[in-house]
Amino acid sequence: MKLKAICTALALTALSASGAQAQDVVRLGNLKFAHYGAVSYIKEIAPKCGIKVEEHVFPKGLDVMQAIIAGELDVGTTASEAAISGRAGGAPIYVVAGFAKGGAQLVSRADLKLKTVKDLKGKKVGVTRGGIQEVLLLAELQQNGMSANDVQLVFLAYADLNQALLNKQIDAMMQSEPQSSQAINKGFGSEMLKPYDTPIGEPVRTMVMTEKFYKEKRPVAEKFMNCFVQATKLFIENKAAAEKYVREVVFKGQITKDDFDDAIGNSPYSYDITPEHIQTTTDVMAKTGVGRMSKPPLAKDWVKTDLLDAAKKNAGVK
């Protein structure tokens, strides 16, 4: 009986341990872009951080938001506009970090020689609906005394924009990285501008956590954020490691060294985010009508950087 009791106790201990280990799984929603590479790398070093990260890759940020609302993710990465639209629509999220900045270019067909935003008048301009690129495009048009009515907007997925430009189905596109750099490097696209002269400046890509994960799984959230800072620090300090991982693992050889260099040159890895930046982006979205928010959220209510600040301190990052 005594032996049976010991065996039972050991079995219960093993079950308890496996249960505790299962709680340390973090469900991460991510996108397939060069500047999302450090976030993707978190899953590689997660065991050293005491967690397991399950990465789920989505076509666009709004899909990440939908998965969060459905309760399928704990953490998501996206451009700021999807996070803002999600929060406005009731998604229970906090912005906890900014993992990259920039990452957009206005690119014309190489044969058209378009130079300025005003040259787009009457032209077919491709963009992904609801993406930060749409916000930047409309902000640029507005800044130049134009509106969406002055161009022919063609809404396409990021993956389809380059093909449309190559086949001359559109005249220009507001595209993400590395696809915009690829179009230029392959010769069928020509850079018009990097759209960072609007009030938004360089758009910061946001990492969001569910309120439940942030509040109820604090120790796991802390481990995840430590892992994020370590991965980002490596990618910032060791460009060769970042290039190898993004080119070989994320893109499986589909982008060149030049594509990677140009993409990261226009969308460097980072850590930080501010309520001010999110508020400005929210205000521009409301002004241009992107997201169609009935009640735009106030950034100060949902930008929480305490976990990031602690993780940066742990890693010796200023």
ZARO-801081 format. One record per atom (N, C-alpha, C, O): x, y, z; residue in three letters. Coordinates in steps of 0.001 Angstrom, whole numbers, padded with zeros to 6 digits, always signed. Layout:
BEGIN
XYZala...
This chain:
BEGIN
+000834-001213+000000met+000000+000000+000000met+000871+001266+000000met+000610+002274-000658met+001958+001106+000826lys+002828+002272+000916lys+003441+002604-000451lys+003510+003768-000847lys+003891+001539-001175leu+004471+001723-002511leu+003456+002336-003473leu+003777+003208-004280leu+002199+001839-003358lys+001138+002361-004229lys+000892+003844-003954lys+000672+004629-004876lys+000930+004208-002696ala+000711+005611-002314ala+001818+006499-002867ala+001569+007610-003335ala+003072+005975-002801ile+004207+006750-003313ile+004077+006945-004824ile+004304+008034-005351ile+003699+005842-005513cys+003518+005918-006971cys+002428+006914-007348cys+002572+007686-008296cys+001339+006881-006590thr+000230+007815-006835thr+000693+009252-006636thr+000374+010141-007425thr+001463+009462-005552ala+001962+010810-005257ala+002886+011294-006367ala+002816+012450-006784ala+003760+010395-006845leu+004673+010760-007934leu+003914+011100-009215leu+004252+012046-009928leu+002875+010298-009488ala+002057+010538-010683ala+001362+011884-010601ala+001298+012623-011583ala+000839+012198-009418leu+000168+013489-009235leu+001152+014644-009374leu+000826+015690-009934leu+002375+014436-008849thr+003404+015476-008974thr+003757+015711-010440thr+003907+016849-010884thr+003887+014592-011191ala+004198+014704-012622ala+003089+015421-013371ala+003360+016250-014240ala+001839+015107-013041leu+000702+015776-013678leu+000705+017257-013367leu+000447+018094-014231leu+001008+017568-012087ser+001041+018970-011671ser+002130+019728-012411ser+001939+020861-012851ser+003307+019054-012538ala+004429+019701-013233ala+004109+019929-014699ala+004390+020994-015249ala+003511+018908-015332ser+003160+019067-016748ser+002096+020123-016926ser+002085+020831-017933ser+001193+020240-015955gly+000161+021278-016020gly+000765+022652-015914gly+000368+023579-016619gly+001769+022780-014988ala+002431+024081-014834ala+003188+024438-016101ala+003206+025594-016526ala+003826+023412-016710gln+004569+023650-017933gln+003630+024073-019067gln+003980+024937-019872gln+002456+023475-019131ala+001491+023801-020172ala+001032+025244-020054ala+000721+025887-021057ala+000988+025756-018817gln+000559+027145-018610gln+001595+028135-019148gln+001283+029304-019374gln+002830+027660-019352asp+003890+028544-019815asp+004004+028600-021334asp+005010+029069-021867asp+002979+028126-022028val+002927+028262-023484val+002337+029630-023829val+001278+030002-023323val+003019+030364-024681val+002549+031678-025122val+002146+031578-026585val+002951+031180-027427val+000915+031932-026888arg+000404+031872-028257arg+000615+033236-028924arg-000003+034234-028552arg+001511+033245-029922leu+001939+034481-030567leu+001414+034581-031987leu+001587+033654-032779leu+000777+035687-032317gly+000353+035970-033686gly+001341+036916-034337gly+001657+037963-033772gly+001840+036563-035528asn+002879+037361-036166asn+002605+037466-037669asn+001760+036745-038200asn+003321+038363-038352leu+003204+038540-039794leu+004538+038210-040458leu+005578+038202-039800leu+004507+037941-041751lys+005709+037539-042479lys+006317+038745-043197lys+006097+038958-044389lys+007083+039521-042441phe+007820+040651-042988phe+009219+040641-042393phe+009434+040073-041323phe+010171+041264-043077ala+011550+041273-042599ala+011667+041895-041206ala+012407+041401-040355ala+010930+042981-040987his+011050+043678-039709his+010272+043004-038577his+010295+043480-037442his+009586+041906-038879tyr+008933+041104-037842tyr+009825+039915-037446tyr+009413+039053-036670tyr+011049+039885-037989gly+011936+038748-037807gly+012392+038513-036380gly+012469+037365-035942gly+012700+039580-035640ala+013146+039420-034255ala+012037+038818-033394ala+012298+038015-032498ala+010805+039215-033677val+009663+038643-032940val+009545+037154-033251val+009288+036349-032356val+009730+036795-034496ser+009672+035384-034886ser+010767+034583-034185ser+010572+033420-033834ser+011919+035220-033988tyr+013063+034549-033361tyr+012822+034229-031884tyr+013511+033383-031314tyr+011861+034893-031271ile+011568+034640-029853ile+011322+033147-029606ile+011758+032603-028591ile+010628+032495-030530lys+010307+031078-030313lys+011552+030200-030274lys+011542+029128-029669lys+012636+030660-030924glu+013873+029886-030951glu+014595+029916-029603glu+015224+028933-029209glu+014503+031044-028898ile+015211+031167-027617ile+014260+031054-026420ile+014681+031168-025269ile+012972+030829-026709ala+011968+030768-025644ala+012299+029763-024532ala+012113+030085-023359ala+012786+028549-024866pro+013096+027589-023788pro+014098+028139-022771pro+014011+027833-021582pro+015056+028955-023245lys+016031+029566-022327lys+015360+030583-021414lys+015856+030880-020327lys+014232+031112-021865cys+013490+032090-021068cys+012476+031407-020151cys+011789+032071-019374cys+012384+030066-020243gly+011460+029322-019383gly+010046+029251-019907gly+009109+029007-019147gly+009880+029466-021229ile+008548+029408-021826ile+008611+028672-023162ile+009693+028413-023690ile+007451+028343-023695lys+007338+027818-025049lys+006458+028787-025832lys+005390+029180-025362lys+006903+029165-027012val+006142+030109-027840val+005634+029394-029084val+006412+028821-029847val+004342+029434-029275glu+003710+028888-030478glu+003379+030050-031405glu+002484+030848-031129glu+004121+030131-032515glu+003921+031241-033455glu+002894+030867-034517glu+002977+029804-035132glu+001925+031754-034724his+000917+031592-035767his+001063+032790-036712his+000940+033937-036282his+001325+032526-037989val+001570+033601-038956val+000291+033924-039723val-000382+033029-040234val-000034+035211-039796phe-001268+035685-040430phe-000935+036582-041623phe+000158+037145-041683phe-001877+036721-042583pro-001640+037570-043757pro-001537+039057-043425pro-000740+039772-044031pro-002345+039529-042457lys-002313+040956-042122lys-002711+041177-040661lys-003246+040289-039997lys-002431+042397-040189gly-002640+042712-038785gly-004073+042570-038307gly-004314+042174-037166gly-005028+042892-039174leu-006433+042787-038767leu-006813+041338-038472leu-007688+041075-037646leu-006145+040391-039157asp-006386+038970-038883asp-005865+038586-037497asp-006461+037765-036800asp-004740+039197-037112val-004205+038975-035765val-005207+039462-034723val-005445+038800-033713val-005787+040629-034986met-006782+041181-034056met-007998+040262-033933met-008520+040056-032837met-008436+039722-035046gln-009585+038814-035010gln-009281+037580-034168gln-010134+037109-033416gln-008063+037059-034296ala-007662+035879-033520ala-007581+036208-032031ala-007899+035369-031188ala-007158+037421-031711ile-007114+037843-030308ile-008523+037936-029746ile-008791+037457-028644ile-009423+038552-030503ile-010820+038685-030060ile-011450+037303-029863ile-012277+037114-028971ile-011052+036337-030704ala-011588+034971-030604ala-010957+034179-029462ala-011344+033037-029209ala-009985+034783-028769gly-009345+034106-027642gly-008275+033110-028055gly-007910+032236-027268gly-007763+033227-029285glu-006806+032250-029808glu-005349+032660-029594glu-004451+031846-029810glu-005095+033897-029177leu-003735+034398-028998leu-003570+035104-027656leu-004533+035620-027088leu-002342+035117-027167asp-001994+035878-025957asp-001280+037171-026330asp-001460+038205-025686asp-000470+037097-027377val+000338+038227-027835val+000208+038327-029352val+000119+037310-030040val+000198+039552-029867gly+000117+039738-031306gly+001009+040878-031749gly+001243+041822-030994gly+001512+040792-032979thr+002296+041879-033546thr+001607+042391-034800thr+001084+041619-035603thr+001619+043691-034948thr+000895+044294-036056thr+001325+045745-036205thr+001983+046300-035325thr+000957+046343-037300ala+001137+047786-037409ala+000143+048466-036472ala-000862+047876-036076ala+000438+049701-036131ser-000338+050386-035096ser-001807+050546-035450ser-002663+050525-034566ser-002111+050707-036756glu-003507+050983-037119glu-004420+049798-036802glu-005575+049994-036422glu-003910+048563-036955ala-004725+047388-036657ala-004967+047277-035159ala-006054+046907-034717ala-003935+047602-034384ala-004095+047594-032927ala-005115+048644-032492ala-005968+048384-031642ala-005016+049824-033082ile-005940+050914-032734ile-007371+050560-033130ile-008302+050742-032345ile-007543+050054-034351ser-008873+049636-034804ser-009419+048524-033921ser-010602+048502-033582ser-008525+047592-033550gly-008944+046492-032685gly-009418+046983-031333gly-010465+046559-030845gly-008654+047872-030728arg-009029+048419-029418arg-010344+049208-029522arg-011204+049115-028647arg-010484+049983-030605ala-011723+050747-030815ala-012916+049821-030964ala-014036+050166-030587ala-012662+048624-031527gly-013737+047657-031727gly-013979+046744-030541gly-014773+045808-030626gly-013296+047011-029436gly-013543+046234-028223gly-012540+045143-027924gly-012730+044386-026973gly-011469+045038-028711ala-010455+044018-028428ala-009781+044332-027097ala-009309+045452-026900ala-009724+043359-026171pro-009148+043606-024836pro-007622+043512-024873pro-007042+042520-024430pro-006979+044551-025403ile-005529+044514-025595ile-004841+045735-024991ile-005443+046792-024801ile-003559+045544-024699tyr-002663+046634-024330tyr-001496+046647-025314tyr-001012+045586-025709tyr-001040+047831-025712val+000209+047957-026463val+001340+047904-025443val+001369+048692-024498val+002280+046963-025638val+003336+046780-024639val+004744+047061-025167val+005678+047182-024374val+004919+047167-026494ala+006243+047446-027054ala+006098+047898-028500ala+005035+047765-029107ala+007190+048436-029041gly+007259+048787-030462gly+008460+048090-031052gly+009593+048438-030717gly+008254+047117-031918phe+009357+046238-032315phe+010058+046624-033618phe+011083+046034-033960phe+009529+047593-034341ala+010182+048083-035570ala+009536+049408-035938ala+008429+049717-035498ala+010241+050187-036752lys+009675+051464-037188lys+009920+051658-038674lys+010804+051033-039260lys+009126+052530-039271gly+009233+052747-040716gly+008507+051656-041474gly+007350+051353-041182gly+009192+051055-042461gly+008643+049890-043145gly+007632+050164-044237gly+006783+049316-044510gly+007697+051331-044875ala+006759+051623-045965ala+007463+052448-047038ala+008356+053241-046740ala+007052+052252-048286gln+007547+053079-049392gln+006443+053283-050406gln+005634+052390-050656gln+006420+054472-050987leu+005555+054742-052130leu+006399+054463-053375leu+007399+055134-053633leu+005973+053462-054132val+006750+052987-055279val+005909+053105-056543val+004747+052698-056559val+006498+053667-057612ser+005775+053771-058886ser+006325+052747-059871ser+007390+052169-059655ser+005591+052534-060948arg+006129+051739-062054arg+007369+052440-062583arg+007370+053658-062760arg+008422+051675-062836ala+009690+052271-063265ala+009562+053040-064581ala+010290+054004-064817ala+008630+052606-065436asp+008514+053246-066754asp+007713+054541-066727asp+007694+055266-067722asp+007053+054850-065616leu+006197+056036-065558leu+006917+057279-065052leu+006499+058402-065331leu+007994+057077-064311lys+008784+058203-063799lys+007947+059170-062944lys+008113+060386-063034lys+007063+058627-062128leu+006297+059480-061219leu+007223+059954-060102leu+007990+059159-059560leu+007163+061224-059756lys+008111+061779-058784lys+007454+062246-057484lys+007998+062037-056399lys+006287+062878-057595thr+005660+063465-056406thr+004274+062873-056175thr+003699+062224-057049thr+003762+063112-054992val+002423+062624-054645val+001384+063204-055610val+000433+062519-055985val+001566+064450-056006lys+000611+065080-056926lys+000591+064409-058304lys-000390+064509-059041lys+001689+063724-058638asp+001748+062978-059907asp+000801+061769-059903asp+000544+061175-060950asp+000290+061414-058733leu-000611+060267-058636leu-002038+060595-059082leu-002867+059694-059211leu-002325+061852-059313lys-003685+062257-059667lys-004191+061462-060878lys-003575+061471-061944lys-005317+060779-060691gly-005923+059990-061747gly-005301+058623-061960gly-005777+057843-062785gly-004235+058324-061218lys-003522+057062-061396lys-004113+055950-060509lys-004782+056218-059511lys-003843+054696-060905lys-004245+053538-060101lys-003172+053276-059049lys-002023+052974-059371lys-003575+053399-057781val-002618+053249-056676val-003026+052058-055817val-004116+052034-055247val-002146+051082-055731gly-002422+049884-054956gly-002027+050052-053502gly-001025+050693-053185gly-002825+049469-052626val-002536+049515-051188val-003354+048416-050514val-004378+047982-051042val-002901+047976-049363thr-003643+046964-048611thr-004658+047657-047707thr-004295+048510-046897thr-005914+047292-047847arg-006980+047954-047087arg-006778+047762-045582arg-006521+046655-045108arg-006901+048859-044854gly-006820+048794-043403gly-005415+048738-042840gly-005237+048754-041622gly-004395+048672-043721gly-003018+048613-043240gly-002488+050011-042939gly-003080+051012-043342gly-001356+050064-042217ile-000765+051363-041913ile-000388+052074-043202ile-000345+053304-043247ile-000111+051295-044269gln+000216+051915-045553gln-000968+052717-046100gln-000773+053750-046740gln-002194+052247-045851glu-003363+053019-046286glu-003456+054325-045511glu-003764+055375-046076glu-003186+054250-044204val-003202+055470-043380val-002169+056465-043910val-002462+057650-044065val-000966+055977-044184leu+000104+056855-044671leu-000212+057419-046054leu+000062+058587-046326leu-000784+056596-046923leu-001146+057061-048266leu-002179+058180-048196leu-002020+059219-048838leu-003229+057968-047421leu-004279+058987-047313leu-003757+060245-046633leu-004166+061356-046971leu-002851+060068-045668ala-002256+061233-045001ala-001395+062025-045981ala-001399+063256-045951ala-000651+061328-046853glu+000175+062007-047865glu-000706+062747-048873glu-000414+063883-049248glu-001788+062091-049306leu-002700+062747-050247leu-003280+064017-049618leu-003311+065081-050237leu-003737+063873-048372gln-004337+065002-047673gln-003337+066148-047525gln-003683+067319-047678gln-002106+065789-047229gln-001046+066776-047025gln-000732+067534-048320gln-000227+068657-048296gln-001045+066888-049451asn-000787+067506-050755asn-002055+068064-051395asn-002114+068258-052609asn-003072+068321-050566gly-004302+068931-051051gly-005161+068011-051882gly-005970+068469-052689gly-004990+066694-051688met-005746+065711-052452met-006509+064795-051500met-006367+064879-050280met-007323+063916-052093ser-008047+062924-051300ser-008076+061613-052082ser-007560+061531-053197ser-008677+060606-051492ala-008784+059306-052157ala-009555+059417-053470ala-009370+058594-054367ala-010411+060419-053591asn-011190+060610-054822asn-010339+061083-056006asn-010764+060999-057158asn-009135+061579-055709asp-008257+062079-056770asp-007424+060983-057414asp-006774+061208-058435asp-007443+059785-056811val-006720+058647-057381val-007689+057472-057498val-008802+057517-056975val-007253+056427-058186gln-008048+055195-058251gln-007417+054179-057304gln-006431+053527-057648gln-007986+054052-056121leu-007437+053110-055143leu-007738+051682-055565leu-008869+051349-055919leu-006714+050845-055524val-006871+049418-055824val-006408+048660-054581val-005224+048671-054245val-007351+048001-053902phe-007020+047308-052652phe-006589+045873-052942phe-007345+045080-053504phe-005353+045559-052544leu-004789+044224-052765leu-004017+043787-051526leu-003590+044614-050720leu-003847+042481-051387ala-003024+041951-050303ala-001568+042336-050552ala-001163+042551-051695ala-000779+042421-049469tyr+000643+042757-049613tyr+001310+041863-050659tyr+002090+042332-051488tyr+000992+040580-050606ala+001642+039606-051491ala+001288+039817-052959ala+002003+039332-053836ala+000203+040528-053243asp-000257+040705-054633asp+000117+042054-055240asp+000018+042237-056454asp+000538+042983-054417leu+000823+044327-054920leu+001982+044344-055916leu+001880+044983-056964leu+003071+043661-055611asn+004225+043671-056511asn+003885+043087-057887asn+004300+043610-058921asn+003129+042001-057872gln+002739+041369-059138gln+001877+042313-059976gln+002010+042383-061198gln+000994+043034-059290ala+000128+043991-059994ala+000947+045125-060599ala+000659+045582-061705ala+001973+045580-059871leu+002842+046640-060397leu+003658+046112-061573leu+003796+046788-062592leu+004196+044908-061429leu+004980+044283-062490leu+004160+044114-063771leu+004656+044341-064875leu+002910+043717-063607asn+002026+043481-064765asn+001316+044747-065249asn+000470+044685-066142asn+001658+045884-064666lys+001121+047194-065047lys-000396+047292-064847lys-001095+048003-065569lys-000880+046550-063837gln-002302+046657-063460gln-002525+047850-062543gln-003643+048351-062422gln-001455+048302-061897ile-001499+049527-061095ile-000308+050390-061507ile+000666+049897-062075ile-000404+051683-061212asp+000653+052616-061588asp+001633+052871-060455asp+002792+053213-060688asp+001163+052703-059240ala+002006+052934-058056ala+001426+052131-056901ala+000304+051630-056969ala+002223+052021-055836met+001726+051295-054659met+002373+051846-053401met+003524+052282-053421met+001628+051824-052316met+002191+052090-050996met+002382+050714-050381met+001418+050065-049974met+003642+050268-050313gln+003945+048874-050004gln+004831+048757-048766gln+005537+049695-048395gln+004775+047591-048143ser+005582+047294-046968ser+006955+046760-047387ser+007246+046615-048574ser+007794+046471-046378glu+009093+045850-046604glu+009027+044357-046276glu+008304+043980-045353glu+009741+043505-046981pro+010771+043806-047985pro+010232+043929-049404pro+011006+044124-050341pro+008908+043817-049578gln+008349+043790-050933gln+008625+045074-051719gln+008872+045027-052924gln+008582+046227-051027ser+008836+047481-051749ser+010279+047535-052250ser+010529+047957-053378ser+011233+047105-051409ser+012635+047085-051831ser+012861+046057-052942ser+013665+046280-053848ser+012147+044930-052868gln+012252+043918-053927gln+011838+044491-055279gln+012505+044262-056288gln+010740+045234-055294ala+010245+045822-056552ala+011279+046767-057156ala+011481+046797-058370ala+011932+047539-056282ile+012951+048488-056757ile+014193+047733-057229ile+014735+048032-058293ile+014650+046748-056434asn+015862+045997-056779asn+015702+045158-058043asn+016677+044913-058753asn+014480+044719-058325lys+014241+043910-059531lys+013991+044773-060767lys+013878+044259-061880lys+013906+046106-060558gly+013872+047005-061699gly+012512+047397-062227gly+012421+048227-063130gly+011428+046807-061674phe+010118+047191-062201phe+009446+048261-061349phe+008371+048753-061692phe+010085+048617-060236gly+009567+049675-059372gly+010578+050781-059191gly+011785+050558-059289gly+010078+051988-058924ser+010951+053133-058692ser+010477+053865-057440ser+009296+054190-057317ser+011401+054125-056508glu+011015+054782-055260glu+010566+056218-055498glu+011268+057001-056137glu+009377+056556-054972met+008905+057929-055005met+009249+058626-053693met+009853+059698-053686met+008862+058011-052601leu+009204+058575-051291leu+008965+057563-050176leu+008209+056603-050323leu+009631+057814-049068lys+009337+057106-047824lys+008395+058032-047055lys+008778+059157-046733lys+007187+057592-046757pro+006124+058498-046293pro+006179+058854-044803pro+005248+058575-044047pro+007282+059468-044407tyr+007466+059752-042983tyr+007387+061244-042649tyr+007798+061669-041569tyr+006849+062040-043595asp+006757+063476-043358asp+005357+063903-042920asp+005055+065096-042888asp+004494+062928-042581thr+003162+063247-042050thr+003267+063384-040528thr+004328+063098-039972thr+002216+063806-039846pro+002277+063907-038381pro+002655+062595-037683pro+003171+062616-036566pro+002402+061457-038336ile+002743+060158-037734ile+004247+059960-037659ile+004738+059281-036756ile+004994+060552-038607gly+006426+060299-038664gly+006660+058872-039134gly+005924+058363-039980gly+007684+058228-038588glu+007914+056823-038900glu+006934+055976-038088glu+006973+056013-036858glu+006059+055217-038745pro+005098+054414-037992pro+005805+053318-037197pro+006701+052649-037712pro+005404+053141-035956val+006002+052118-035105val+005109+050882-035103val+003905+050977-034865val+005710+049717-035370arg+004956+048466-035330arg+004742+048076-033867arg+005658+048174-033051arg+003555+047645-033552thr+003199+047435-032152thr+003098+045965-031770thr+002639+045124-032543thr+003547+045689-030547met+003303+044391-029930met+002197+044594-028907met+002281+045479-028056met+001164+043772-028994val+000051+043880-028055val-000096+042588-027257val+000230+041502-027736val-000591+042729-026040met-000930+041588-025189met-002399+041682-024828met-002949+042779-024732met-003028+040552-024631thr-004407+040594-024132thr-004377+041082-022694thr-003407+040849-021972thr-005420+041748-022288glu-005507+042221-020905glu-005422+041041-019933glu-004808+041143-018871glu-006039+039935-020307lys-006030+038756-019442lys-004620+038233-019240lys-004223+037930-018114lys-003858+038124-020323phe-002485+037635-020236phe-001632+038599-019418phe-000844+038171-018574phe-001785+039882-019663tyr-001020+040920-018970tyr-001305+040917-017465tyr-000392+041074-016655tyr-002556+040740-017106lys-002952+040834-015695lys-002873+039507-014950lys-002410+039452-013811lys-003332+038427-015607glu-003503+037156-014896glu-002333+036196-015043glu-002208+035252-014262glu-001475+036421-016029lys-000301+035550-016212lys+000964+036398-016212lys+001827+036282-017083lys+001036+037235-015223arg+002116+038219-015129arg+003520+037594-015209arg+004353+038082-015973arg+003806+036528-014441pro+005149+035941-014514pro+005503+035451-015923pro+006640+035601-016369pro+004526+034868-016617val+004773+034385-017987val+004947+035576-018933val+005795+035548-019825val+004144+036613-018733ala+004257+037827-019551ala+005636+038462-019373ala+006222+038966-020332ala+006148+038435-018152glu+007481+038988-017886glu+008555+038176-018611glu+009475+038742-019201glu+008434+036844-018564lys+009390+035979-019262lys+009347+036238-020767lys+010388+036304-021421lys+008143+036383-021311phe+008004+036640-022737phe+008660+037965-023110phe+009363+038051-024117phe+008433+038985-022309met+009006+040290-022636met+010523+040280-022512met+011212+040938-023292met+011053+039534-021534asn+012507+039371-021445asn+013047+038721-022711asn+014094+039114-023226asn+012323+037724-023204cys+012710+037014-024423cys+012675+037951-025635cys+013571+037912-026478cys+011653+038781-025719phe+011528+039745-026812phe+012720+040698-026835phe+013294+040955-027894phe+013087+041215-025678val+014206+042158-025608val+015511+041463-025983val+016338+042048-026683val+015710+040227-025531gln+016924+039482-025879gln+017014+039228-027387gln+018076+039395-027987gln+015889+038823-027995ala+015866+038556-029435ala+016138+039833-030224ala+016913+039827-031180ala+015501+040921-029820thr+015678+042195-030516thr+017096+042724-030357thr+017681+043238-031310thr+017647+042600-029156lys+019027+043037-028900lys+019990+042286-029808lys+020902+042885-030377lys+019795+040981-029946leu+020640+040178-030834leu+020537+040661-032271leu+021554+040820-032946leu+019313+040895-032745phe+019114+041294-034148phe+019664+042685-034427phe+020121+042959-035537phe+019626+043565-033435ile+020176+044914-033611ile+021702+044866-033609ile+022347+045544-034409ile+022282+044063-032709glu+023737+044039-032538glu+024441+043089-033501glu+025620+043280-033799glu+023744+042074-033989asn+024356+041080-034868asn+023562+040989-036169asn+022688+040136-036325asn+023882+041874-037080lys+023126+041964-038335lys+023223+040674-039147lys+022269+040286-039821lys+024388+040006-039079ala+024575+038764-039839ala+023616+037684-039355ala+023036+036950-040155ala+023456+037594-038041ala+022531+036603-037475ala+021097+036925-037870ala+020318+036030-038197ala+020752+038222-037836ala+019406+038653-038204ala+019131+038329-039672ala+018070+037807-040014ala+020096+038643-040529glu+019935+038387-041972glu+019776+036895-042255glu+018900+036487-043018glu+020625+036095-041637lys+020578+034641-041855lys+019215+034075-041463lys+018632+033276-042195lys+018713+034495-040302tyr+017436+033959-039819tyr+016278+034405-040716tyr+015440+033591-041105tyr+016237+035683-041037val+015125+036211-041837val+015142+035637-043251val+014107+035214-043767val+016313+035626-043869arg+016396+035149-045256arg+016174+033640-045362arg+015460+033174-046250arg+016792+032878-044450glu+016759+031418-044573glu+015564+030767-043896glu+014999+029805-044416glu+015178+031292-042730val+014099+030650-041965val+012738+031279-042272val+011780+030574-042590val+012660+032614-042176val+011374+033281-042383val+010965+033240-043854val+009834+032880-044179val+011894+033611-044746phe+011570+033709-046175phe+012078+032540-047012phe+011839+032487-048219phe+012782+031600-046370lys+013225+030368-047053lys+013926+030661-048387lys+013659+030015-049400lys+014831+031653-048363gly+015630+031965-049539gly+014953+032802-050605gly+015502+032980-051692gly+013759+033321-050309gln+012998+034065-051329gln+013428+035525-051463gln+013023+036196-052412gln+014241+036028-050532ile+014723+037409-050655ile+016246+037412-050668ile+016882+036551-050061ile+016823+038381-051359thr+018273+038488-051492thr+018870+039281-050331thr+018149+039867-049524thr+020191+039287-050266lys+020884+040094-049262lys+020539+041569-049430lys+020305+042274-048448lys+020508+042038-050692asp+020157+043442-050951asp+018734+043748-050494asp+018471+044808-049926asp+017820+042813-050744asp+016433+042998-050299asp+016378+043161-048782asp+015705+044048-048258asp+017100+042286-048095phe+017112+042342-046630phe+017737+043646-046148phe+017172+044333-045297phe+018908+043987-046694asp+019605+045203-046265asp+018740+046440-046469asp+018646+047296-045589asp+018104+046528-047645asp+017261+047693-047943asp+016018+047713-047061asp+015592+048769-046592asp+015443+046534-046841ala+014227+046443-046023ala+014495+046887-044590ala+013744+047688-044032ala+015574+046363-043992ile+015872+046712-042604ile+016420+048135-042509ile+016266+048799-041484ile+017056+048595-043575gly+017473+049999-043599gly+016278+050937-043520gly+016388+052056-043018gly+015125+050469-044024asn+013896+051277-044020asn+012929+050846-042917asn+011865+051445-042758asn+013290+049817-042158ser+012398+049369-041074ser+013224+048721-039962ser+013092+047525-039702ser+014078+049517-039305pro+014980+048949-038295pro+014237+048374-037086pro+013160+048835-036710pro+014852+047359-036498tyr+014303+046756-035280tyr+014399+047754-034130tyr+015328+048560-034072tyr+013437+047692-033222ser+013427+048620-032089ser+012672+047984-030923ser+012196+046853-031023ser+012568+048710-029834tyr+011869+048222-028646tyr+010674+049100-028256tyr+009667+048612-027744tyr+010811+050394-028507asp+009999+051375-027783asp+008728+051826-028494asp+008613+051772-029718asp+007802+052261-027695ile+006532+052825-028151ile+006113+053878-027128ile+006440+053753-025948ile+005406+054895-027558thr+004922+055921-026620thr+003424+056141-026806thr+002897+055941-027900thr+002737+056555-025738pro+001323+056904-025884pro+001129+058035-026893pro+000117+058086-027591pro+002107+058942-026963glu+001998+060083-027868glu+001954+059629-029326glu+001161+060138-030119glu+002808+058674-029671his+002827+058172-031048his+001513+057478-031402his+000964+057684-032484his+001019+056659-030487ile-000247+055956-030737ile-001404+056943-030823ile-002322+056754-031621ile-001368+057993-030009gln-002440+058988-030053gln-002429+059753-031365gln-003484+059998-031950gln-001233+060136-031837thr-001123+060848-033110thr-001632+059984-034265thr-002352+060460-035143thr-001243+058701-034248thr-001709+057780-035291thr-003224+057637-035246thr-003884+057611-036285thr-003768+057545-034037thr-005223+057460-033854thr-005913+058688-034437thr-006931+058575-035120thr-005348+059861-034160asp-005939+061118-034641asp-005923+061192-036174asp-006890+061644-036786asp-004818+060745-036791val-004723+060764-038252val-005709+059761-038854val-006340+060041-039873val-005837+058599-038222met-006815+057610-038692met-008230+058173-038653met-009010+057989-039588met-008551+058862-037561ala-009888+059449-037428ala-010114+060521-038501ala-011211+060653-039042ala-009066+061274-038792lys-009162+062365-039769lys-009318+061840-041198lys-010033+062425-042012lys-008633+060720-041492thr-008676+060172-042854thr-009781+059130-043028thr-010076+058726-044152thr-010391+058695-041931gly-011495+057744-042008gly-011093+056285-042050gly-011948+055416-042220gly-009799+055994-041899val-009352+054606-041892val-009779+053945-040583val-009557+054492-039503val-010383+052785-040683gly-010834+052076-039491gly-012267+052382-039096gly-012902+051622-038365gly-012769+053512-039594arg-014161+053898-039324arg-014524+053724-037847arg-015471+053013-037508arg-013766+054377-036985met-013977+054241-035539met-015055+055191-035048met-014971+056399-035270met-016061+054651-034386ser-017101+055508-033825ser-016593+056229-032577ser-016991+057359-032292ser-015703+055555-031834lys-015112+056174-030640lys-013633+055806-030586lys-013280+054757-030047lys-012764+056653-031136pro-011330+056356-031119pro-010813+056212-029688pro-011149+057033-028834pro-010009+055194-029407pro-009513+054987-028040pro-008445+056008-027662pro-007723+056509-028525pro-008350+056311-026385leu-007312+057210-025884leu-006065+056399-025559leu-006125+055445-024784leu-004950+056774-026145ala-003724+055988-026013ala-003297+055810-024557ala-002791+054750-024188ala-003490+056814-023744lys-003035+056742-022351lys-003740+055640-021564lys-003257+055207-020518lys-004881+055194-022074asp-005642+054148-021375asp-005146+052743-021686asp-005473+051806-020957asp-004364+052573-022751trp-004031+051201-023145trp-002611+050985-023662trp-002300+049914-024182trp-001753+051985-023524val-000325+051803-023805val+000380+051571-022467val+000446+052472-021631val+000905+050365-022271lys+001497+049961-020989lys+002923+049464-021238lys+003110+048388-021804lys+003916+050231-020826thr+005305+049867-021133thr+006102+049409-019905thr+007330+049333-019959thr+005420+049106-018810asp+006143+048715-017597asp+006890+047389-017765asp+008016+047255-017287asp+006282+046415-018436leu+006952+045138-018672leu+008194+045341-019546leu+009243+044750-019291leu+008068+046168-020564leu+009179+046461-021460leu+010313+047149-020705leu+011479+046784-020855leu+009966+048138-019900asp+010981+048879-019151asp+011781+047943-018241asp+013003+048058-018152asp+011097+047023-017573ala+011762+046071-016682ala+012650+045116-017473ala+013766+044809-017055ala+012153+044648-018618ala+012923+043715-019441ala+014175+044378-020020ala+015238+043761-020083ala+014043+045624-020435lys+015214+046350-020963lys+016256+046541-019869lys+017456+046435-020123lys+015807+046817-018671lys+016722+046990-017542lys+017452+045679-017254lys+018657+045673-017001lys+016709+044565-017295asn+017309+043244-017063asn+018394+042925-018083asn+019396+042287-017761asn+018180+043380-019328ala+019109+043072-020430ala+020189+044131-020599ala+021056+044004-021464ala+020139+045168-019781gly+021124+046238-019889gly+020939+047109-021120gly+021899+047672-021647gly+019681+047215-021579val+019375+048047-022747val+018824+049393-022282val+017932+049456-021436val+019365+050455-022844lys+018888+051785-022456lys+017727+052212-023321lys+017193+053306-023142lys
